[in-house]
Structure formats: structure tokens, C-alpha cells
């Protein structure tokens, strides 16, 4: 194997990828050879030996070996065409069906024995739905080794993607391993180039597990090398005079609600930090809906009343606008000494110029925005407080950039991801933690239920009833679009299905992470303005806007998500004064899965759920889906991979010893050259 091409070179140089294929790969954010190699599998196909007793496997992915008997095409209703055929196998005969694929009638015109692979349903007689068809020898080869499944787009199949990636490995100049043989042996890991190949093309599940372990270590180590900034920042003197002010206490007393004890504790800790003479480096960890935003406003008020400038950075324009409008209402209602300005990318040139001027002169003492807050054109007059909301959506470098605008800046990060304290202390050793583990007294507890697939009809009826009351609903799917070899719901098809099964007047739309930022913002804004009744989405809405009118959250394939993610999703409802509900559809078969999901039935406490998640999570299922990993990791899971997390932390700490400065430089340089940087450090 001769490696000759850099990872940064165009994917068009890979054998088999022609000019018509390149735009399709671009839709998957694959532009370079490195992008292709780092497009890691989303799971593995559930490959089984062909069966002879299909009636015992309804709802499962199965394989049946047989021959086509006959095929027909039917128009079953407007816009829906059904192609149906019968196959004979050693135990009898069984149907196969395809929806809106009339061309399949011709494709099924063969007499040789084949393997038919797909989900078995009994909704239209016993039938395999949308089966893939394989030649006998082809399927036998698939049985011998795990078959990776990738995120795909129209015109690219799994077989093609595997071939493209295999060809890329044959020509790619993969950087060399940066750990030495002794270190690899002590960590019991393969070399990273072997792990990269093994994650795509493992010979056994054990080989896949070892490959994953090495790449997880890489993600964690890279994370710790970046976040060492936190530990060095924590002891810096704060060179400005800052004292406690009456404005904050007056606001607390004037609020129409009482702050919870947890909110008051968090605020007191922040106030002490900001007036201590040392640069604050604190994270407020609060459950969804626990009231972190008012704490951020109090910090901005303390900062402004001391004559300084503060900034609050949100991950989306919609969320930034929401914070800005909320703060503006507080300023007007309570006569606060704050002049807020909004800075987002969609502002026109004149509006941006006006905000830049207000920031530069100091007229604006609170600026709320998105990444626009750290663009080159931005100048602050006296920035002394930088707050990042939904902190796991930002990179460490972005937060450092905010801190660069002044020699001394207080740093406050807000996290809606409750994680056990033991893990938090490992991951954020340089950051002080404030925990808000109480919900405001006026919040009605969400009513939860975990149901099986046969309850979908009842769930749709429930959504219809809630919409009739003037409320809205979310539906969450693990996939964006149909993915070959994975029996999971996808956003695009599910939205289409709902339009057929829900009453005609219900307005349905969908949202997913592959959409452009402007399109996502528009959909979220339309939902917030109640121009959409039911929003079908991936977990991209995990960090979203506050829609108090949304009262139902339906999560499909809930068994494929971690408990922490499901709890985050659930937090999108229950934000108004109406009773809210969360329906988790469990498509798993094991008792362990049912027990795990039952934790969500019994508790709405994110910290309790995180602790239970840590206790119950075993080795990850190969078929699992990571729509968005915890804290932005692609493979690493802070619950499942705690042993690797601790190993990476110990190794990183060792590198930062004074005696290891040269080794630290070598490792840091090697990691930056490697290019496998999936984390994007969306933690703090």
C-alpha cells in the first residue's frame, strides 16, 4: 500500500469518485480525503442467518432465502403506490412490499434464489418491508464480518460508501501514531492508523471495539489538552475593582417569583467570585428549565453596575434574540442600568456598524449575540464578563477569543447537561461548579410514559387532541433520512407519514442538523410563533428556543439514545403553565433496555438520571445512533467510556508536568497534524 495523497486533498482524487458523485458527498460534508476517512460508521447492520420461522420475528430485521413467485403494483391511495410480491422459501411463502417504488416490479423479474433482508411486518399480511435483495454468495460474505452503516444521501449506497472509503485508505497519507509502543501497550490499544481502518472494516466485533477505544482515547486526550486553559486561567488576578451592588438585590426582590435555594446559592457563589479580585472561571450546571438565565442576567447587572461591559454568547440566532428580548424587558420594567445590544450575523451592514460603534465607545454595556461577538471587526470598550450559554455548543478557542478582548475577564459558562459530580470533577478540573438542582415552584412536573410500537396510533391521537387544544408537539427521530441497514425512524419519511395519518389541518414541518443555519433558524422561529403545530426533528432541538406552548414530546426509537440525551429532549416541553407530556417509544427487545427507560418514567430529576445512566450503561450497542454525542464528541461517551476518560486525563496531567514539556509539544503538534478533530471542543 503506497500512501501518496494528503488528507486535505479533494475527495475527487479517490478512485471511483467521479464528478457526479462529488456534489452528493458534499451534501454529507465530505469534501476532502480526510473528510471521507473520518466519516465514521453510524452503526452496524444486524446481519442474521436466513430464518425459516418468520412468524416468530414480527417487528425484527430478518433475512429469508427464497425465490420470487410473482409481483404486482397497486395504487392503494392518492400518492401511494404499493409493489407487492410473494417469495417461496423452505418453510412456505411470505410477502415482500415496497412503497412508491413501481420500478421494483421489473427489478423482481428473476428466477434465481436470493436473500431478502428487511423488517418483518404483519400490517398487510406477513411481509418483509422494503427488503434489500442479495445474491447468496454476497450475503454469505456479509455474514463473515460486521457491516458498517453510514449516513447516506440519495444516489450513494452503503456498498458504494464502503468502496470509496476503502479506496481512500489505499492512497491517503495517514499521519503516524504519536503514542509510543510502551504507552500503547499500557493502554491496551492499537495504533491510531490501524484503529481508523478497523473502525470502518473490522474483521470481528472485538476488533471494532478495540479500534473505537483508541479513537475515543484520542478524542478525550485532545479535549484535555485544549481545556488545560481552564486550570491555568483559574488563578489569574482580576485587575479591576468590582464590589457588590444594591441593584442585584433590588431586582431579586422585585421579581414576580422567588429564586429557588439552588439559584440563590449559585448567584452567591458568582457574586463572591466576581468581587474576589481573582478572575472567575465558573460553570453553572443546571437542569433544563431550572432558571439559569436569570442568574446570567444578575451577573451582567453586577458587571454593568460596576461600570464595565459584558457579553453573552448563545449558540443560535433564535436563542440570542430570545435572551436579548428577555433582558430588554427586564431593563424596561425594573429600570436597570443596562444598555443592551444584539449582534447576530443576519443583521444588515448598517445595523452591525451601529452595534460595533456602541460596543467600541462603551455606550452598550451588555452585548448579546452569536459567534458574531468574536469576529475581527468587533472591538469592546471594557469587556470584563464573558458568558457562554449552552456551553457544549462552543469551542474552547471561541471562549478564549472572548477573553482576549481584555487582560482580565470573568468567565461564566452555562450548561443544561447535568452530569455526575465525579465526572464533572474529572472533565472540568480547572472550573468551579455551581449546581442548580431545583426547578421553579410554578413548574408542573412532566407526565411520562414508555410504550411499545403498537401504541403509535394512540400517541398520534393524543398529539391530535393536544393540537386541538391549541398546543404544539415535537417528534424526535434518530436519523435524518432512511439509512440502509438500519431499522430506525427518520425525520423526512416520518414527517411525510404524519401528514398522512394526522388530520389535514395540522401543520407539520421538519428540522435536522444537515439543514443550513438560516433554514434551521427560520423553522425554529416559525414553530415558536405557532405557525407549525408538529415539528419532526433530530436531536438538533436539544438546544433550542423556549416554546411554552409545546406540551408533547414524542421520541421514536428511544432505546437508541442515552438517558441524559432523552432527558435533555424532554426539557423542550413543560416550559409553560399547561400540563406537558413525554412519550418514549421503546423499539428495543431486552429487559435491560426497558429497565433503563423506566428511570425516565419515574423521575424528572436530571442529576438523578445522569447518576443512573452512569451506573447502568454497559458497552455500547453497535447499532446505536449518535445524532449528537455528549459534549460534541463523535465516538466518545462520558458515561460509557469512563475508564478511557480517566486514562486520558491521567496521561494529559502527566504531560503538563514541567519535566515533560518537550513530550507535550511533540504530542500537541502530532495531534494538530493528525486532522482527526471531531470533537470541535463544544464543551466550555
Secondary structure, 3 states (H helix, E strand, C coil): CCCCECCCCEHHHCCCCCHHHHHHHHHCCCCEHHHHHCCCCCEECCCCCCCCCHHHCCCCEEEEEEEEEEEEEEEEECCEEEEEEEEEECCEEEEEEEECCCCHHHHCCCCCCEEEEEEEECCCCCEEEEEEEEEHHHHHHHHHCCCEECCCCCCCCHHHHHHHHHHHHHHECCCCCCCCHHHHHHHCCCCHHHHHHHHHCCCCHHHHHHHHHHHHHHHHHHHHHHHHHHHHHCCCECCCCCCCCHHHHHHHHHCCCCCCHHHHHHHHHHHHHHCCCECCEEEEEECCCCCHHHHHHHHHHHHHHCCCEEEEECCCHHHHHHHHHHHHHHHHHHCCCCCEEEECCCCCHHHHHHHHHHHHHCCCCEEEECHHHHCCCCCCCCEEEEEECCHHHCCHHHHHHHHCCCCCCEEEEEECCCCCHHHHHHHCCCCEEEEECCCCCCCCCCEEEEECHHHHHHHHHHHHHHHHCCCEEEEECCECCCCCCCCCCEHHHHHHHHHHHCCCCCCEEEECCCCCHHHHHHHHHHHHCCCCCEEEECHHHHCCCCCCCEEEEEECCHHHCCHHHHHHHHCCCCCCCCCCEEEEECCCCCHHHHHHHHHHHHCCCHHHHHHHHHHHCCCCCCCCCCCCCHHHCCCCCCCCCHHHHHHHHHHHHHHCCHHHHHHHHHHHHHHHHHCCCCCCCCCC
